[in-house]
Amino acid sequence: MNPEQTEVVLDTSALDDLRACDPDDTGLLAELIDNFLADTPPRLNAIRRAADAAQPQDLVHEAHALKSSAAQLGARALSATCRQLEALGREGSLAGVPGLVARMEPEFEVLRRELLAAKG
């Protein structure tokens, strides 16, 4: 991730909201984080394959799914990138997609570290 980047990678207030939904601390947040961390690499691969194969409908589907799960956990940067990919796919345009796809891996790595730290 670019050290000059100002976009927030993880909005911890979203995690606080999820913690509030589990007042007895049954492990809901940890489970959501674990599921997200397990599900995201295959989604990133599917997004990359859709972009490489110039399949905008597949790009829309995968970017939309990842956008939603990222947003739920407060992963603002990754969700924003997915939103851009989804919009481009809906337009049938792949202009700019390779750069956005390339940006996702480093975004996810930073996010992964932050989520693991937040999980405790």
N, CA, C and O atoms as a MOPAC input file, in Angstrom:
PM7 MOZYME 1SCF
protein

 N      0.85700 1    -1.16600 1     0.00000 1
 C      0.00000 1     0.00000 1     0.00000 1
 C      0.89800 1     1.22300 1     0.00000 1
 O      1.93000 1     1.24700 1     0.67100 1
 N      0.51500 1     2.20600 1    -0.73200 1
 C      1.26200 1     3.44300 1    -0.83600 1
 C      1.27900 1     4.14800 1     0.52100 1
 O      0.22000 1     4.42200 1     1.08400 1
 N      2.48800 1     4.44800 1     1.06200 1
 C      2.52100 1     5.08800 1     2.37400 1
 C      1.87100 1     6.46100 1     2.39500 1
 O      1.49800 1     6.95700 1     3.45900 1
 N      1.73100 1     7.08000 1     1.22700 1
 C      1.09800 1     8.39500 1     1.16800 1
 C     -0.42100 1     8.29000 1     1.06200 1
 O     -1.11800 1     9.30400 1     1.09000 1
 N     -0.93300 1     7.07100 1     0.94100 1
 C     -2.37300 1     6.87600 1     0.80800 1
 C     -3.07400 1     7.31300 1     2.08500 1
 O     -2.65700 1     6.97200 1     3.19300 1
 N     -4.14000 1     8.06900 1     1.90700 1
 C     -4.85600 1     8.58400 1     3.07200 1
 C     -6.15200 1     7.84100 1     3.32900 1
 O     -6.78900 1     8.05000 1     4.36100 1
 N     -6.55100 1     6.98100 1     2.41200 1
 C     -7.80400 1     6.25300 1     2.59400 1
 C     -7.66000 1     5.27600 1     3.75900 1
 O     -6.65700 1     4.57400 1     3.88900 1
 N     -8.67300 1     5.25300 1     4.58500 1
 C     -8.68200 1     4.35900 1     5.73600 1
 C     -8.88800 1     2.93400 1     5.24400 1
 O     -9.82700 1     2.66200 1     4.49500 1
 N     -8.01300 1     2.02400 1     5.66300 1
 C     -8.12300 1     0.63100 1     5.26200 1
 C     -9.20000 1    -0.06900 1     6.07700 1
 O    -10.00500 1    -0.82700 1     5.53500 1
 N     -9.21100 1     0.18700 1     7.38100 1
 C    -10.17700 1    -0.46400 1     8.26500 1
 C    -10.84400 1     0.57600 1     9.15100 1
 O    -10.18500 1     1.27200 1     9.92400 1
 N    -12.14500 1     0.66700 1     9.02600 1
 C    -12.93900 1     1.54700 1     9.87600 1
 C    -13.32800 1     0.73800 1    11.10500 1
 O    -14.25700 1    -0.06800 1    11.05800 1
 N    -12.62000 1     0.95300 1    12.19100 1
 C    -12.83400 1     0.13700 1    13.38800 1
 C    -14.19800 1     0.38100 1    14.02800 1
 O    -14.63700 1    -0.41700 1    14.85600 1
 N    -14.86900 1     1.46000 1    13.66100 1
 C    -16.21400 1     1.66700 1    14.21000 1
 C    -17.17200 1     0.58200 1    13.72000 1
 O    -18.12200 1     0.23700 1    14.42200 1
 N    -16.93600 1     0.04800 1    12.53500 1
 C    -17.76300 1    -1.06300 1    12.04600 1
 C    -17.55400 1    -2.29600 1    12.91800 1
 O    -18.49900 1    -3.03300 1    13.20000 1
 N    -16.32000 1    -2.51500 1    13.34000 1
 C    -16.03900 1    -3.64700 1    14.23300 1
 C    -16.69000 1    -3.42800 1    15.59200 1
 O    -17.20300 1    -4.36400 1    16.20600 1
 N    -16.66400 1    -2.18000 1    16.05500 1
 C    -17.32700 1    -1.86000 1    17.32300 1
 C    -18.82800 1    -2.14200 1    17.24000 1
 O    -19.42300 1    -2.66000 1    18.18500 1
 N    -19.42900 1    -1.79900 1    16.10500 1
 C    -20.86000 1    -2.06400 1    15.90700 1
 C    -21.14500 1    -3.56400 1    15.93300 1
 O    -22.14300 1    -4.00200 1    16.50500 1
 N    -20.26300 1    -4.34600 1    15.31100 1
 C    -20.44600 1    -5.79500 1    15.31900 1
 C    -20.26400 1    -6.37200 1    16.72100 1
 O    -20.98200 1    -7.28800 1    17.12200 1
 N    -19.30300 1    -5.83100 1    17.45500 1
 C    -19.11600 1    -6.27100 1    18.84500 1
 C    -20.36800 1    -5.98000 1    19.67600 1
 O    -20.75800 1    -6.77500 1    20.53100 1
 N    -20.98200 1    -4.84500 1    19.41400 1
 C    -22.19200 1    -4.46200 1    20.15400 1
 C    -23.34900 1    -5.42000 1    19.87400 1
 O    -24.24800 1    -5.56800 1    20.70200 1
 N    -23.32700 1    -6.06700 1    18.71600 1
 C    -24.37200 1    -7.04500 1    18.38400 1
 C    -24.17500 1    -8.36400 1    19.12200 1
 O    -25.03100 1    -9.24700 1    19.07800 1
 N    -23.04400 1    -8.48400 1    19.79300 1
 C    -22.70800 1    -9.72300 1    20.50600 1
 C    -22.29700 1    -9.38200 1    21.93400 1
 O    -21.14200 1    -9.58200 1    22.31000 1
 N    -23.24100 1    -8.86500 1    22.74200 1
 C    -22.88200 1    -8.39600 1    24.08400 1
 C    -22.33400 1    -9.49300 1    24.99800 1
 O    -21.60500 1    -9.20300 1    25.94700 1
 N    -22.68100 1   -10.74300 1    24.71600 1
 C    -22.17300 1   -11.84000 1    25.54300 1
 C    -20.82800 1   -12.36000 1    25.04800 1
 O    -20.29600 1   -13.32800 1    25.59000 1
 N    -20.28500 1   -11.72300 1    24.02800 1
 C    -18.98400 1   -12.09500 1    23.45600 1
 C    -18.92300 1   -13.58600 1    23.13700 1
 O    -18.08100 1   -14.32000 1    23.65500 1
 N    -19.83900 1   -14.00900 1    22.27100 1
 C    -19.89600 1   -15.41100 1    21.87800 1
 C    -18.90700 1   -15.75900 1    20.76300 1
 O    -18.85500 1   -16.90200 1    20.30800 1
 N    -18.13500 1   -14.78100 1    20.33100 1
 C    -17.15500 1   -15.03000 1    19.27600 1
 C    -17.65000 1   -14.69400 1    17.89100 1
 O    -17.02700 1   -15.07500 1    16.90000 1
 N    -18.76200 1   -13.98400 1    17.80500 1
 C    -19.32500 1   -13.62800 1    16.50500 1
 C    -18.32600 1   -12.84500 1    15.65800 1
 O    -18.12600 1   -13.17000 1    14.48800 1
 N    -17.70100 1   -11.82700 1    16.22400 1
 C    -16.76600 1   -11.01400 1    15.45900 1
 C    -15.59100 1   -11.85200 1    14.96900 1
 O    -15.19800 1   -11.74600 1    13.80700 1
 N    -15.03600 1   -12.67000 1    15.83000 1
 C    -13.91200 1   -13.51900 1    15.42200 1
 C    -14.32300 1   -14.45200 1    14.28600 1
 O    -13.55300 1   -14.68100 1    13.35300 1
 N    -15.53100 1   -14.98400 1    14.37000 1
 C    -16.02500 1   -15.87500 1    13.31400 1
 C    -16.20100 1   -15.11900 1    11.99600 1
 O    -15.83500 1   -15.62800 1    10.93600 1
 N    -16.75700 1   -13.91400 1    12.05600 1
 C    -16.92000 1   -13.10700 1    10.84300 1
 C    -15.57000 1   -12.77100 1    10.21200 1
 O    -15.40800 1   -12.83900 1     8.99400 1
 N    -14.61100 1   -12.41100 1    11.05400 1
 C    -13.27100 1   -12.10400 1    10.54500 1
 C    -12.64300 1   -13.34300 1     9.92100 1
 O    -12.09900 1   -13.27400 1     8.81900 1
 N    -12.71300 1   -14.47000 1    10.61200 1
 C    -12.13700 1   -15.71200 1    10.07300 1
 C    -12.76700 1   -16.08900 1     8.73800 1
 O    -12.06900 1   -16.47200 1     7.79900 1
 N    -14.08900 1   -15.97900 1     8.66000 1
 C    -14.77900 1   -16.29400 1     7.40200 1
 C    -14.34700 1   -15.35100 1     6.28500 1
 O    -14.09700 1   -15.78300 1     5.16000 1
 N    -14.26300 1   -14.07900 1     6.59900 1
 C    -13.84400 1   -13.09600 1     5.60200 1
 C    -12.42600 1   -13.38200 1     5.11700 1
 O    -12.15600 1   -13.34300 1     3.91700 1
 N    -11.52800 1   -13.66900 1     6.04700 1
 C    -10.14000 1   -13.92700 1     5.67600 1
 C     -9.99600 1   -15.21300 1     4.87100 1
 O     -9.09700 1   -15.32200 1     4.03700 1
 N    -10.86000 1   -16.17500 1     5.10700 1
 C    -10.82800 1   -17.42000 1     4.33900 1
 C    -11.47600 1   -17.24600 1     2.95900 1
 O    -11.00400 1   -17.81700 1     1.97600 1
 N    -12.54400 1   -16.46600 1     2.88600 1
 C    -13.29300 1   -16.31000 1     1.64000 1
 C    -12.67000 1   -15.31400 1     0.65900 1
 O    -12.88400 1   -15.42000 1    -0.54900 1
 N    -11.91600 1   -14.36600 1     1.16000 1
 C    -11.42700 1   -13.29000 1     0.29400 1
 C    -10.38700 1   -13.73800 1    -0.72900 1
 O    -10.51300 1   -13.35100 1    -1.89100 1
 N     -9.37700 1   -14.52000 1    -0.38500 1
 C     -8.40900 1   -14.91000 1    -1.42900 1
 C     -9.04500 1   -15.60300 1    -2.63900 1
 O     -8.68000 1   -15.27600 1    -3.76800 1
 N     -9.98500 1   -16.55200 1    -2.45700 1
 C    -10.63300 1   -17.10900 1    -3.64600 1
 C    -11.43700 1   -16.07000 1    -4.43000 1
 O    -11.49600 1   -16.13300 1    -5.65800 1
 N    -12.04800 1   -15.12500 1    -3.73600 1
 C    -12.78000 1   -14.04700 1    -4.43200 1
 C    -11.81800 1   -13.17200 1    -5.23600 1
 O    -12.10700 1   -12.79700 1    -6.37200 1
 N    -10.67900 1   -12.85600 1    -4.63600 1
 C     -9.68300 1   -12.06000 1    -5.36000 1
 C     -9.21300 1   -12.80000 1    -6.61000 1
 O     -9.04200 1   -12.18700 1    -7.66400 1
 N     -9.00400 1   -14.10400 1    -6.50000 1
 C     -8.61000 1   -14.90500 1    -7.66500 1
 C     -9.69700 1   -14.89400 1    -8.72600 1
 O     -9.40100 1   -14.78100 1    -9.91500 1
 N    -10.95400 1   -15.00900 1    -8.30700 1
 C    -12.06200 1   -14.98800 1    -9.25900 1
 C    -12.17100 1   -13.63200 1    -9.95400 1
 O    -12.46300 1   -13.56200 1   -11.14800 1
 N    -11.93900 1   -12.56400 1    -9.20900 1
 C    -11.94800 1   -11.22200 1    -9.80300 1
 C    -10.82700 1   -11.10400 1   -10.82700 1
 O    -11.03200 1   -10.58000 1   -11.92200 1
 N     -9.65300 1   -11.58700 1   -10.47600 1
 C     -8.51300 1   -11.53500 1   -11.39600 1
 C     -8.81100 1   -12.35000 1   -12.65700 1
 O     -8.52800 1   -11.89900 1   -13.76700 1
 N     -9.37900 1   -13.54300 1   -12.49200 1
 C     -9.70900 1   -14.37900 1   -13.65800 1
 C    -10.75200 1   -13.69400 1   -14.54500 1
 O    -10.62800 1   -13.71200 1   -15.77000 1
 N    -11.76900 1   -13.09400 1   -13.94200 1
 C    -12.80500 1   -12.40600 1   -14.72400 1
 C    -12.20500 1   -11.23700 1   -15.49300 1
 O    -12.56000 1   -10.99700 1   -16.64700 1
 N    -11.29900 1   -10.51400 1   -14.85300 1
 C    -10.65700 1    -9.38800 1   -15.53300 1
 C     -9.76900 1    -9.88600 1   -16.67700 1
 O     -9.79800 1    -9.33400 1   -17.77700 1
 N     -8.98800 1   -10.92000 1   -16.41300 1
 C     -8.08500 1   -11.46100 1   -17.43900 1
 C     -8.84500 1   -12.03600 1   -18.62400 1
 O     -8.39000 1   -11.94400 1   -19.76400 1
 N    -10.00500 1   -12.63000 1   -18.35200 1
 C    -10.80600 1   -13.24300 1   -19.40900 1
 C    -11.79300 1   -12.26200 1   -20.03600 1
 O    -12.58500 1   -12.63900 1   -20.90000 1
 N    -11.74500 1   -11.00300 1   -19.60200 1
 C    -12.65400 1    -9.97000 1   -20.11600 1
 C    -14.11000 1   -10.41400 1   -19.99100 1
 O    -14.86900 1   -10.37700 1   -20.95900 1
 N    -14.48600 1   -10.83500 1   -18.77700 1
 C    -15.85200 1   -11.26600 1   -18.50000 1
 C    -16.48700 1   -10.29300 1   -17.49900 1
 O    -16.45900 1   -10.52900 1   -16.29100 1
 N    -17.05500 1    -9.20400 1   -18.01000 1
 C    -17.57400 1    -8.17500 1   -17.10900 1
 C    -18.68600 1    -8.66200 1   -16.17300 1
 O    -18.77700 1    -8.17700 1   -15.04600 1
 N    -19.52600 1    -9.59700 1   -16.60100 1
 C    -20.60100 1   -10.07100 1   -15.72100 1
 C    -20.03400 1   -10.83900 1   -14.52700 1
 O    -20.52900 1   -10.70100 1   -13.40900 1
 N    -19.00200 1   -11.64300 1   -14.76200 1
 C    -18.35400 1   -12.35000 1   -13.65600 1
 C    -17.66100 1   -11.35500 1   -12.73400 1
 O    -17.66100 1   -11.52000 1   -11.51400 1
 N    -17.07900 1   -10.33600 1   -13.32200 1
 C    -16.42600 1    -9.29300 1   -12.53900 1
 C    -17.45200 1    -8.60500 1   -11.63100 1
 O    -17.18200 1    -8.37300 1   -10.45200 1
 N    -18.60700 1    -8.28400 1   -12.17000 1
 C    -19.66600 1    -7.64200 1   -11.38400 1
 C    -20.06900 1    -8.54000 1   -10.21800 1
 O    -20.16400 1    -8.08100 1    -9.07900 1
 N    -20.30200 1    -9.80000 1   -10.50100 1
 C    -20.76200 1   -10.73800 1    -9.46500 1
 C    -19.74300 1   -10.85500 1    -8.33000 1
 O    -20.10400 1   -10.72700 1    -7.16000 1
 N    -18.49800 1   -11.09300 1    -8.66100 1
 C    -17.46700 1   -11.29900 1    -7.64100 1
 C    -17.15100 1   -10.00400 1    -6.89400 1
 O    -16.98800 1   -10.01400 1    -5.67400 1
 N    -17.06300 1    -8.89600 1    -7.62200 1
 C    -16.76500 1    -7.61600 1    -6.97000 1
 C    -17.90300 1    -7.21300 1    -6.03300 1
 O    -17.65900 1    -6.67600 1    -4.95200 1
 N    -19.13100 1    -7.46900 1    -6.44100 1
 C    -20.28200 1    -7.13100 1    -5.59800 1
 C    -20.25200 1    -7.93200 1    -4.29500 1
 O    -20.45000 1    -7.37800 1    -3.21300 1
 N    -20.00700 1    -9.21900 1    -4.40500 1
 C    -19.97900 1   -10.07000 1    -3.21300 1
 C    -18.86900 1    -9.64700 1    -2.25400 1
 O    -19.08900 1    -9.57400 1    -1.04500 1
 N    -17.69700 1    -9.37200 1    -2.77800 1
 C    -16.58500 1    -8.96700 1    -1.92300 1
 C    -16.82000 1    -7.57000 1    -1.35300 1
 O    -16.47300 1    -7.29800 1    -0.20400 1
 N    -17.40300 1    -6.69500 1    -2.14900 1
 C    -17.71100 1    -5.33400 1    -1.68000 1
 C    -18.58800 1    -5.38200 1    -0.44200 1
 O    -18.34100 1    -4.67100 1     0.53200 1
 N    -19.60200 1    -6.21400 1    -0.48200 1
 C    -20.55100 1    -6.29100 1     0.63200 1
 C    -19.91400 1    -6.84800 1     1.89500 1
 O    -20.10200 1    -6.29800 1     2.98100 1
 N    -19.16400 1    -7.93200 1     1.76300 1
 C    -18.54700 1    -8.51500 1     2.95500 1
 C    -17.45700 1    -7.60500 1     3.50600 1
 O    -17.28400 1    -7.51400 1     4.72100 1
 N    -16.72400 1    -6.93500 1     2.63200 1
 C    -15.69200 1    -5.99500 1     3.09000 1
 C    -16.33400 1    -4.82000 1     3.83000 1
 O    -15.83800 1    -4.39500 1     4.87300 1
 N    -17.41600 1    -4.30800 1     3.29700 1
 C    -18.09200 1    -3.17500 1     3.93300 1
 C    -18.61800 1    -3.55100 1     5.31500 1
 O    -18.56800 1    -2.74300 1     6.24300 1
 N    -19.12000 1    -4.77200 1     5.45200 1
 C    -19.65800 1    -5.22000 1     6.74100 1
 C    -18.59400 1    -5.14000 1     7.83500 1
 O    -18.90100 1    -4.80900 1     8.98100 1
 N    -17.35300 1    -5.44000 1     7.48500 1
 C    -16.27300 1    -5.42800 1     8.47400 1
 C    -15.53900 1    -4.08700 1     8.54200 1
 O    -14.57800 1    -3.94800 1     9.29800 1
 N    -15.97600 1    -3.11300 1     7.76900 1
 C    -15.33300 1    -1.80700 1     7.81000 1
 C    -14.10000 1    -1.69400 1     6.93600 1
 O    -13.26800 1    -0.81100 1     7.14400 1
 N    -13.97600 1    -2.57700 1     5.96500 1
 C    -12.82700 1    -2.56400 1     5.05000 1
 C    -13.10800 1    -1.56000 1     3.93200 1
 O    -13.44700 1    -1.93000 1     2.80800 1
 N    -12.96000 1    -0.29700 1     4.27000 1
 C    -13.38700 1     0.77100 1     3.36300 1
 C    -12.60500 1     0.81200 1     2.06100 1
 O    -13.20300 1     0.97900 1     0.99800 1
 N    -11.28900 1     0.66600 1     2.11400 1
 C    -10.48500 1     0.75300 1     0.89400 1
 C    -10.82500 1    -0.39000 1    -0.05700 1
 O    -11.03100 1    -0.16600 1    -1.25000 1
 N    -10.88200 1    -1.59800 1     0.45800 1
 C    -11.19200 1    -2.75100 1    -0.38400 1
 C    -12.61700 1    -2.65400 1    -0.93000 1
 O    -12.85300 1    -2.96100 1    -2.09800 1
 N    -13.54400 1    -2.24100 1    -0.11200 1
 C    -14.92300 1    -2.08300 1    -0.55900 1
 C    -15.02300 1    -1.02800 1    -1.66400 1
 O    -15.76700 1    -1.20900 1    -2.62800 1
 N    -14.28800 1     0.05300 1    -1.53000 1
 C    -14.30600 1     1.11000 1    -2.55200 1
 C    -13.73200 1     0.61100 1    -3.87300 1
 O    -14.25600 1     0.93000 1    -4.94000 1
 N    -12.66200 1    -0.16700 1    -3.80600 1
 C    -12.07500 1    -0.72200 1    -5.02100 1
 C    -13.07400 1    -1.66400 1    -5.69500 1
 O    -13.24100 1    -1.63600 1    -6.91400 1
 N    -13.72800 1    -2.49100 1    -4.89700 1
 C    -14.75300 1    -3.39500 1    -5.44100 1
 C    -15.90100 1    -2.61900 1    -6.06800 1
 O    -16.42000 1    -3.00800 1    -7.11400 1
 N    -16.29600 1    -1.52500 1    -5.43400 1
 C    -17.37900 1    -0.69800 1    -5.97500 1
 C    -16.98500 1    -0.17000 1    -7.36300 1
 O    -17.81200 1    -0.14900 1    -8.27500 1
 N    -15.73400 1     0.25100 1    -7.52000 1
 C    -15.26700 1     0.73400 1    -8.81700 1
 C    -15.26700 1    -0.39000 1    -9.84700 1
 O    -15.68700 1    -0.19200 1   -10.98700 1
 N    -14.79400 1    -1.57300 1    -9.44300 1
 C    -14.78500 1    -2.71400 1   -10.36200 1
 C    -16.20100 1    -3.10300 1   -10.77000 1
 O    -16.46200 1    -3.39700 1   -11.93600 1
 N    -17.09900 1    -3.10200 1    -9.81300 1
 C    -18.49000 1    -3.45000 1   -10.09900 1
 C    -19.09200 1    -2.46400 1   -11.10000 1
 O    -19.77700 1    -2.86900 1   -12.03900 1
 N    -18.83900 1    -1.18900 1   -10.90100 1
 C    -19.37900 1    -0.16800 1   -11.80800 1
 C    -18.82100 1    -0.34000 1   -13.22400 1
 O    -19.55900 1    -0.24900 1   -14.20500 1
 N    -17.53000 1    -0.58600 1   -13.31800 1
 C    -16.92500 1    -0.78800 1   -14.63900 1
 C    -17.49700 1    -2.03000 1   -15.31200 1
 O    -17.79200 1    -2.01800 1   -16.50700 1
 N    -17.65200 1    -3.09200 1   -14.54500 1
 C    -18.22000 1    -4.31300 1   -15.10400 1
 C    -19.64100 1    -4.10000 1   -15.59500 1
 O    -20.01700 1    -4.60900 1   -16.65100 1
 N    -20.43100 1    -3.35100 1   -14.83700 1
 C    -21.82200 1    -3.07500 1   -15.25000 1
 C    -21.85600 1    -2.27000 1   -16.54700 1
 O    -22.76900 1    -2.42000 1   -17.36000 1
 N    -20.84600 1    -1.41300 1   -16.73000 1
 C    -20.75800 1    -0.62800 1   -17.96600 1
 C    -20.21500 1    -1.45800 1   -19.12000 1
 O    -20.25900 1    -1.03300 1   -20.27500 1
 N    -19.70100 1    -2.64900 1   -18.80300 1
 C    -19.07300 1    -3.47600 1   -19.83200 1
 C    -17.70300 1    -2.98500 1   -20.20700 1
 O    -17.15300 1    -3.39100 1   -21.23000 1
 N    -17.14700 1    -2.12000 1   -19.39900 1
 C    -15.83800 1    -1.54300 1   -19.66500 1
 C    -14.78900 1    -2.19400 1   -18.77800 1
 O    -14.99400 1    -2.38900 1   -17.58000 1
 N    -13.67200 1    -2.52100 1   -19.39000 1
 C    -12.57300 1    -3.07800 1   -18.61200 1
 C    -11.40600 1    -2.09400 1   -18.52500 1
 O    -10.32500 1    -2.44100 1   -18.05000 1
 N    -11.63800 1    -0.86500 1   -18.98900 1
 C    -10.61000 1     0.17000 1   -18.90800 1
 C    -10.35500 1     0.49900 1   -17.44600 1
 O    -11.28100 1     0.84600 1   -16.71300 1
 N     -9.12200 1     0.39400 1   -17.02900 1
 C     -8.75800 1     0.69200 1   -15.65500 1
 C     -8.85900 1    -0.49100 1   -14.71600 1
 O     -8.39000 1    -0.42500 1   -13.58000 1
 N     -9.46800 1    -1.57600 1   -15.17700 1
 C     -9.65600 1    -2.74500 1   -14.31600 1
 C     -8.33500 1    -3.36500 1   -13.88000 1
 O     -8.18900 1    -3.68900 1   -12.70100 1
 N     -7.35700 1    -3.54700 1   -14.78300 1
 C     -6.10900 1    -4.17800 1   -14.33900 1
 C     -5.42800 1    -3.44200 1   -13.17900 1
 O     -4.89500 1    -4.07900 1   -12.27100 1
 N     -5.44500 1    -2.13200 1   -13.20600 1
 C     -4.84200 1    -1.35700 1   -12.12100 1
 C     -5.59800 1    -1.53300 1   -10.80700 1
 O     -4.98700 1    -1.62500 1    -9.74200 1
 N     -6.91700 1    -1.57900 1   -10.88300 1
 C     -7.72300 1    -1.78200 1    -9.68000 1
 C     -7.51100 1    -3.18200 1    -9.11100 1
 O     -7.39900 1    -3.35700 1    -7.89700 1
 N     -7.45700 1    -4.16700 1    -9.98700 1
 C     -7.23700 1    -5.54500 1    -9.54600 1
 C     -5.86700 1    -5.66500 1    -8.89300 1
 O     -5.72500 1    -6.31500 1    -7.85600 1
 N     -4.86500 1    -5.04500 1    -9.49200 1
 C     -3.51000 1    -5.10600 1    -8.92800 1
 C     -3.44700 1    -4.45000 1    -7.55300 1
 O     -2.64100 1    -4.85000 1    -6.71300 1
 N     -4.27400 1    -3.46800 1    -7.32100 1
 C     -4.29400 1    -2.75200 1    -6.04300 1
 C     -4.92600 1    -3.57800 1    -4.91700 1
 O     -4.66100 1    -3.33400 1    -3.73900 1
 N     -5.75200 1    -4.54400 1    -5.28000 1
 C     -6.50100 1    -5.28800 1    -4.27700 1
 C     -5.63400 1    -6.17300 1    -3.39100 1
 O     -5.88600 1    -6.27200 1    -2.19000 1
 N     -4.63500 1    -6.80700 1    -3.95000 1
 C     -3.77300 1    -7.69700 1    -3.14900 1
 C     -3.11500 1    -6.95400 1    -1.98900 1
 O     -3.23300 1    -7.38800 1    -0.84300 1
 N     -2.41900 1    -5.83400 1    -2.26200 1
 C     -1.81000 1    -5.11700 1    -1.13900 1
 C     -2.84100 1    -4.56400 1    -0.15900 1
 O     -2.59400 1    -4.53600 1     1.04600 1
 N     -3.99500 1    -4.12500 1    -0.66500 1
 C     -5.04800 1    -3.65700 1     0.23000 1
 C     -5.48200 1    -4.77700 1     1.16800 1
 O     -5.65500 1    -4.56600 1     2.36800 1
 N     -5.65400 1    -5.96400 1     0.60700 1
 C     -6.09600 1    -7.09000 1     1.42400 1
 C     -5.03500 1    -7.47700 1     2.44700 1
 O     -5.38000 1    -7.82100 1     3.57800 1
 N     -3.76900 1    -7.43200 1     2.08700 1
 C     -2.71400 1    -7.81300 1     3.03800 1
 C     -2.68100 1    -6.86200 1     4.23000 1
 O     -2.53800 1    -7.30500 1     5.36900 1
 N     -2.80900 1    -5.58300 1     3.98200 1
 C     -2.86100 1    -4.61700 1     5.08700 1
 C     -4.11000 1    -4.87200 1     5.92200 1
 O     -4.05200 1    -4.89100 1     7.15200 1
 N     -5.21300 1    -5.06300 1     5.26100 1
 C     -6.47600 1    -5.32700 1     5.93700 1
 C     -6.39600 1    -6.59400 1     6.77600 1
 O     -6.86200 1    -6.61600 1     7.91600 1
 N     -5.81100 1    -7.64600 1     6.22200 1
 C     -5.68700 1    -8.91600 1     6.93400 1
 C     -4.95200 1    -8.72100 1     8.25800 1
 O     -5.38000 1    -9.22400 1     9.29700 1
 N     -3.84700 1    -7.98900 1     8.20800 1
 C     -3.08000 1    -7.72800 1     9.44000 1
 C     -3.91300 1    -6.93000 1    10.44000 1
 O     -3.91200 1    -7.23300 1    11.63300 1
 N     -4.61800 1    -5.92000 1     9.95900 1
 C     -5.42600 1    -5.09300 1    10.85900 1
 C     -6.58500 1    -5.87100 1    11.46800 1
 O     -6.90800 1    -5.69800 1    12.64300 1
 N     -7.20900 1    -6.72900 1    10.66400 1
 C     -8.31900 1    -7.53100 1    11.20700 1
 C     -7.83900 1    -8.54700 1    12.22500 1
 O     -8.49700 1    -8.76500 1    13.24200 1
 N     -6.69900 1    -9.17200 1    11.96300 1
 C     -6.15500 1   -10.12100 1    12.93400 1
 C     -5.80300 1    -9.42100 1    14.24500 1
 O     -6.02100 1    -9.96600 1    15.32700 1
 N     -5.26300 1    -8.22200 1    14.13800 1
 C     -4.94500 1    -7.45500 1    15.35400 1
 C     -6.22600 1    -7.07400 1    16.09400 1
 O     -6.27100 1    -7.12500 1    17.32400 1
 N     -7.25300 1    -6.69600 1    15.36200 1
 C     -8.51800 1    -6.29500 1    15.98500 1
 C     -9.22100 1    -7.48800 1    16.61500 1
 O     -9.94400 1    -7.34900 1    17.60200 1
 N     -9.00300 1    -8.65000 1    16.03900 1
 C     -9.62900 1    -9.87700 1    16.54500 1
 C     -9.06000 1   -10.24800 1    17.91300 1
 O     -9.74200 1   -10.82600 1    18.75900 1
 N     -7.78800 1    -9.89600 1    18.10100 1
 C     -7.18500 1   -10.14900 1    19.40100 1
 C     -6.52900 1   -11.41800 1    19.53900 1
 O     -5.99000 1   -11.72200 1    20.60300 1

